Amino acid sequence: MSAISVRNVWVEYGEQIVLEQIRLDIESGAFVSIVGPSGCGKTTFLKLLLGQERPTRGELLLDGAPLPDEPGADRGVVFQRYSVFPHLTVLGNVLLGPELQASPLLARLFGAKRRAQREAATQLLDAVGLGESLHKYPAQLSGGMQQRLALAQALITRPKVLLLDEPFGALDPGIRAEIHEVLKKLWKETGITIVMVTHDLREAFTLGTRVVVFDRDARRKRDAERLRYGAVITQNIEVHKRRDKNAVLSSAGRDDPTPPQAPRQDDLAPVLS
Ligand SMILES: Nc1ncnc2c1ncn2[C@@H]1O[C@H](COP(=O)(O)OP(=O)(O)OP(=O)(O)O)[C@@H](O)[C@H]1O
């Protein structure tokens, strides 16, 4: 479990200010959903957490220490598409991370270590429902199965933080609901801190312990001002108490209805207006 602190962070690309004055504390084990209009800097924010982008100003801390400047095994990531390697089998995809960690040049594990990692990978693939598909290639999997694989691939190195960039955006609603359950279960079991960008407000509120809205100040939306002002956090909504994790997660249970906090999509439209 890991806490993240974002302290007065700005991101500028040349003349364009994308994010400004971003201040956010994410408690250890939280599940934070990031929503906001297209182009307001959500993916940029995720890239900051991943270490793919650096803030122009401000700092980001992971468990009180400056966040490493480059992606590392402490942060797993899943994108909407293309997270998995098409030329590797399901098992090969999940084993690649540990292999690269153990041997950056050869990307191979040997002997007892290989057996232990194979066992861990197989267990994880079982947990995401791909236990029967270990030797298939991604092209032989459905979209939902590929995203399950991407989750397993991201989690095998036991990262402290899982970053999700619209991971389920391309999936049908039914498949989405299934994979939500898988994700909630993994979150519960690992206690990992999750930050997820989504366009789906219902998903944001159903999964998130906190929903954070990024947007430009309404007074600064004129075209002439687009470059000079970045997005800020306009709302930071606590949806569920993380300590009450079982209550959050029990929404996955057969007997539990949708949690009372999860609003209808129509009710949520004003959040983004
Ligand atoms: N490397 C870069 N160089 C210059 N501009 C960039 C770069 N990366 C992002 N931007 C700009 O930053 C702004 C925010 O982009 P970002 O992808 O973070 O938005 P977003 O909220 O994730 O959008 P969407 O919801 O459509 O995915 C956009 O105007 C984009 O053009």
The ligand as an SDF file (V2000), in Angstrom:
LIG
                    3D

 31 33  0  0  0  0  0  0  0  0999 V2000
    3.9340   15.5880  -25.1580 N   0  0  0  0  0  0  0  0  0  0  0  0
    3.0930   16.5990  -25.3800 C   0  0  0  0  0  0  0  0  0  0  0  0
    3.4900   17.7180  -26.0060 N   0  0  0  0  0  0  0  0  0  0  0  0
    2.6580   18.7550  -26.2110 C   0  0  0  0  0  0  0  0  0  0  0  0
    1.3630   18.7590  -25.8210 N   0  0  0  0  0  0  0  0  0  0  0  0
    0.9000   17.6690  -25.1920 C   0  0  0  0  0  0  0  0  0  0  0  0
    1.7340   16.5420  -24.9420 C   0  0  0  0  0  0  0  0  0  0  0  0
    0.9810   15.5980  -24.2740 N   0  0  0  0  0  0  0  0  0  0  0  0
   -0.2420   16.1350  -24.1490 C   0  0  0  0  0  0  0  0  0  0  0  0
   -0.2990   17.3780  -24.6950 N   0  0  0  0  0  0  0  0  0  0  0  0
   -1.4840   18.2640  -24.7070 C   0  0  0  0  0  0  0  0  0  0  0  0
   -1.9500   18.3360  -23.3840 O   0  0  0  0  0  0  0  0  0  0  0  0
   -3.3850   18.4210  -23.3680 C   0  0  0  0  0  0  0  0  0  0  0  0
   -3.9390   17.3770  -22.4520 C   0  0  0  0  0  0  0  0  0  0  0  0
   -3.7850   16.0700  -23.0470 O   0  0  0  0  0  0  0  0  0  0  0  0
   -4.2180   14.7300  -22.2880 P   0  0  0  0  0  0  0  0  0  0  0  0
   -4.0030   13.6170  -23.2430 O   0  0  0  0  0  0  0  0  0  0  0  0
   -3.5510   14.6680  -20.9870 O   0  0  0  0  0  0  0  0  0  0  0  0
   -5.7870   15.0070  -22.0740 O   0  0  0  0  0  0  0  0  0  0  0  0
   -6.9190   13.9930  -21.5880 P   0  0  0  0  0  0  0  0  0  0  0  0
   -7.7270   14.7160  -20.5810 O   0  0  0  0  0  0  0  0  0  0  0  0
   -6.3370   12.6990  -21.1760 O   0  0  0  0  0  0  0  0  0  0  0  0
   -7.7500   13.8180  -22.9320 O   0  0  0  0  0  0  0  0  0  0  0  0
   -8.7070   12.6080  -23.4140 P   0  0  0  0  0  0  0  0  0  0  0  0
   -9.8230   12.5180  -22.4080 O   0  0  0  0  0  0  0  0  0  0  0  0
   -9.1980   13.0680  -24.7570 O   0  0  0  0  0  0  0  0  0  0  0  0
   -7.8830   11.3670  -23.4870 O   0  0  0  0  0  0  0  0  0  0  0  0
   -3.8340   18.3190  -24.8210 C   0  0  0  0  0  0  0  0  0  0  0  0
   -4.0770   19.6240  -25.3030 O   0  0  0  0  0  0  0  0  0  0  0  0
   -2.6460   17.7010  -25.5120 C   0  0  0  0  0  0  0  0  0  0  0  0
   -2.5730   18.1210  -26.8490 O   0  0  0  0  0  0  0  0  0  0  0  0
  1  2  1  0
  2  3  1  0
  2  7  2  0
  3  4  2  0
  4  5  1  0
  5  6  2  0
  6  7  1  0
  6 10  1  0
  7  8  1  0
  8  9  2  0
  9 10  1  0
 10 11  1  0
 11 12  1  0
 11 30  1  0
 12 13  1  0
 13 14  1  0
 13 28  1  0
 14 15  1  0
 15 16  1  0
 16 17  2  0
 16 18  1  0
 16 19  1  0
 19 20  1  0
 20 21  2  0
 20 22  1  0
 20 23  1  0
 23 24  1  0
 24 25  2  0
 24 26  1  0
 24 27  1  0
 28 29  1  0
 28 30  1  0
 30 31  1  0
M  END
$$$$
